[in-house]
Amino acid sequence: MAICPNCGKQITFLKNYVYNSIAEYNFDGQDYEFVDCLSVGHEEYCCPECGYKITEDEQQAKKFLSG
């Protein structure tokens, strides 16, 4: 289990904030169906307890969570 370097709490996941993304939907004339969400910009992986930014890189986020 990972420990946040800012608040010291044990965490099992990080919040991923994507500041530029493209959401793709299918529209049949009445309803929308979600297809995909593409990250095309800046991302942050943050502590879910205090919001502290751990990293901006997915591989570093995985490494942090695995200990």
C-alpha positions in Angstrom: 0.0 0.0 0.0 1.3 3.5 -0.9 1.6 6.3 1.5 1.0 9.9 0.5 4.2 12.0 1.0 2.1 15.0 1.9 -0.6 13.8 4.3 0.9 10.5 5.3 -2.3 8.5 4.7 -2.3 5.0 3.2 -3.9 5.0 -0.3 -4.8 2.3 -2.7 -5.5 4.5 -5.7 -4.8 7.9 -7.2 -7.2 10.4 -8.7 -6.4 11.1 -12.3 -7.3 14.6 -13.6 -7.2 15.1 -17.3 -7.2 18.8 -18.3 -7.8 18.3 -22.0 -9.8 15.4 -23.2 -12.0 14.4 -26.1 -15.2 12.4 -25.3 -16.7 10.4 -28.2 -20.4 9.6 -28.3 -22.7 7.9 -30.8 -26.0 9.8 -31.3 -28.9 8.0 -32.9 -31.3 11.0 -33.1 -32.6 10.5 -29.6 -30.0 9.1 -27.3 -26.2 9.4 -26.7 -24.1 6.3 -26.2 -20.6 6.8 -24.7 -17.8 5.3 -26.9 -14.5 6.5 -25.6 -12.6 9.3 -23.8 -9.2 10.2 -25.1 -6.6 12.1 -23.1 -4.9 14.7 -25.3 -3.4 17.1 -22.8 -2.0 17.6 -19.3 -2.7 14.9 -16.6 -2.1 14.8 -12.9 -2.2 11.8 -10.5 -3.2 13.0 -7.1 -3.7 11.7 -3.6 -7.5 11.0 -3.1 -7.3 12.2 0.6 -5.5 15.5 0.3 -5.2 16.3 -3.4 -1.4 16.4 -3.4 0.0 15.9 -6.9 2.1 12.7 -6.9 3.1 12.7 -10.6 2.1 13.7 -14.1 3.2 10.3 -15.6 1.1 7.1 -15.7 4.1 4.8 -15.4 5.3 6.8 -12.3 1.8 6.5 -10.8 1.9 2.7 -11.3 5.3 2.6 -9.7 4.2 4.7 -6.7 1.1 2.6 -6.1 3.0 -0.7 -6.3 5.4 0.5 -3.5 
